[in-house]
Amino acid sequence: MKLIFPNGEHASVDLSDGRWIVGSAADAQIVIALPGVAPRHAQLQVAGGTVSVHGPAAGAALAVNGRPVTAETVLKPGDLITIGPVGCRLAAVERAAAAVAPAKASVDETGSTRLRIALPRFVLRGVSGPTFGKAFAIHGTMTIGRQADCDITVATEEISRHHARVQATADGLLVEDLGSANGTYINGKRVQGGLLRTGEELRLDTVRFLLLTPGAELNPGAAATATGAAAQDKAASRTGLIVAIVVVVLAALAAAAWFTGLIPH
């Protein structure tokens, strides 16, 4: 699990098993030295992939998804934890080995081994700004933002440090805005969350992406090649037809001349 601070009050934290004190005290595991954050504001307990929050300290404000915490509360990925004036979000982490599907081997009729590359389900293609022309394969759940710890980093001031999260599903990408300043849009409509389907546009402020399937992304010239070949075949057929018509016309003229005596018998 990872704790993400969308507004940059703290770097993202990979949560290993154990106790994590969050507060303004120098000996806290997660130090947030801001007004409104108590020295030992709250405690996170991590065990075997389960994360729970305890607290808060006396007189301190602590909430999960807007609801005040009064007893130990088990968290789930996507939950928003408000620690005084600071908001952070719990995110599931997919390790690199699990995120990228390995190549699979098969044996053909000759006994030779061939590799079959497992392609991602979706690709985001940048169509404006600093991502123009770049392709980003989507595996599992990924974060897009300006900060370097994002899965897709977009180095422009219009993008928030952690702007949006996307998750691949069978039908498209689930898109979630992470409290960005300038907004997240699907097909021009500002959303807090929604489903982005193949061929549709995702816009983060002025930075735009198109959602494509790997076949369309990895073989952009295939359609053009097929279209060109079809055009050549059509042109060849048209040329052959014209030649045939000319031959028939010439033969008809020759026959007419023979019958009218213009050509000696």
N, C-alpha and C positions, 0 to 999 in steps of 0.2 A: 504494500500500500504506500501511497505517497500523499503528502499534505502540500497543497498548492495554494499560494497566496496571489490571487489575480491582480491585486493592486501593488504588489512588490514590496510589502512591508517586511518580508523575509524571503530568503531563497526557498525553493521547494525542498521538502524533507522526505527522504526515504525512511519509512517507519519499519524498523526491525523489531523483533520481539523484545518486550521489556516495558519499563515505565518511562514516560516522557512528560516532564514538567514544562508547562508553557507559562511564561510570565516575564516580568521586567527584571527579575533578579539575575545577577551575573552568573550564578551557578545553575540556572535553568537549562534544560536540554534545548529548548527552543526559546531564545531570548527575543522579546519584542519590547524594546525600551520606548514606549509611547505613553502619553497621558491616557489614563483610563484603563491601563493594563496593570493589574496587581502583581506584586513580586512573584507569587506562586498562584497564578490566576486559575489554572485548570490542570488536570492530569489526564493524559492519554495512556491507556493500557493496551498493549498489542500482544496477542498470543495466537500463534497458528493461523494467521490471516484474519483474525477477528480483532476489531478495534472498538474500544469503548471509551467514553469520556466521563470523568468524575469532576465534581466541583459544583459550583465555583467557590473561590475564596469568599470570606464574609464581605458582603457589600459589593461584590463584583458581578458584572453582567455576563452571562454565558447562555447561549441558545443554539439549538440545532434546527435548521430549516425554519427559523423564526419562532420556535417554541422554547421558552425558558427551560433550562436543565435544572431539575431539583433532585435527581437521583442518578445513579449510574445509567448511562444510555449507550446502547450498542449502535455503532455507526455502520452505514453501508456506503459503497462507492457513489459519489455524486452529492452526498450530504453537504450542506453548507453549515459550518460551525462559526458562530459569531463570538469572538473573544473581546469583550469591551467594544472598542470602535473598529476592531479588525475582523475582516471576514476571510475565511480560508475554506478550501474544499477538499474532501477526501476523494482520491482517485485510485482506481485499480491500476497496477503496473503490469504490463505484458513484457516479459523478458525477451531479449532479442532472439533467442533460440526458438521461442514459441511464436513470436510475431511474424517471422519470415518462414514460410513453408519450405522445407528442404526439397532439393531436386530428387526425383524418383527415377530409378533405373529399371529398364526393361531389356529383354533379350529378343532380337529379331530372328528371322528364319535362318540366317547364316550363323547364328551363335554369337554375334557381336552385341556388346552391351551399348545401349543408347540411353542418354539422359533425357528425361522429360521434366521441364522446368514448371514448377507449380506457380502460376501467375496469381497476382492479387485480384480480388473481386472488382475493385474500383480504383480509378486513378483521377486525381484532381489536376487539371491542366490550367496553369496560370495564363490569363488572357489580358492582363493589364499590369501596370506598375512593375515593381522589382521582380515579380514572379513570371513575367511574360515569357512564354515559350518553355517554361520549366514544367516537369511532370512529377507528381508526388504520389507514390503508391500508398494506398491506405490499407493498413493491417490492424484489425481490432479497433481499439480506442486510441485516438491521437489528439494532441493539443496543438492549436495554431496560435502563434503570438509573436511578439517582438523579442521576448527574452530568449536567451540561448538555450535554456533547459526545455524549451518546447520541442515537440516532435517535428513540427514544420515551423521554422523560424523565418519571419518576414521582417526584414530590417527597414522599417519605415515608421515615422512618428504617428501616422494615422492609425496604426494598429496598436492595441493595448498589449501590455506585457504578456498576459495570457488572455487572448481575445475570445476564442471559441474552442469547443471540443467536438470532434466528429467520431462516430462509431459505425463501422460497417455492419450492415444487416443484409438479409436476403433480398430486400426490396430497395435498398439505397443506403444513404448515409443519414443517421440520426444526428442532427446538428443542435448544439446547445451553446447559447451565448454565455460567457463567463463574466458577466457584469462589465462588458466593454463600454468605453466612453462613446464611441462613434457608431456602434450598432453592428448587428449581423443580419443579413438579408438573404432570402431565398426568392429568386425571380423578382427582385425589386421590392419585396415586402419585408419590412422589418419584423424579426421574430425573436422570441426568447428561446424557442425550441421548435423543431419541425423536421420533416423528412425531405431530403434532397434526392431526387431520382435522376437516373442516367439522362444526360442531355440538358439538365437544368443548371441554372447559374447560382453559385454561392458568392456573395459579396460581403467583404469585411471593410466597411467604410468605402474607399474607392478601389480597393484591390479585389479583382474579380477572378473567379475560377469557374471552369466547366467540369462537370462530373462525367467521366467517360468510362467505358469498359476497356479492359486491357487490349482486346483485339483491335478496337478502333484506335487506341493510343499507340500501341507498339507497331502497327502496320498502317501509318497514315497515308502511304502511297499506294496501298493495295487497290482502293476504289478508283484512284486516278489511272492506275495501270490498266485495270479492267475496262474503264471507260475509253481509254485511248485505243486499246485493242479492238473494242467493239466499233469504234469510229473508223479504224483502218479497214476492218472487214466490210463495213458498210460502203466505204469509198471504193474498195476493190470491186464489190458487187455492182455498184453504179457504173464503174468504168467498163466492166464486162458487158453490161446491158447496152451501153451506148455503142460499143464496138459491134455488137450483134445487130443492132438496129441499122447501123451504117452499112454493114454487109448485106442485109436484106434489101435495103433501098437501092444499093448499087446493082444487085442482082435483078431487081424489078426493072430498073432503067435499062439494063442491058437486054432483058427479054423484050421490052417494049420496042426498043430500037431494032431488034432482029425481025420482029413481026411487021414493023412498018417499013422495012426495007432500008433503014439507015445503015444497017450493017449487012454487007453482001452475004447471000446464003452460000 
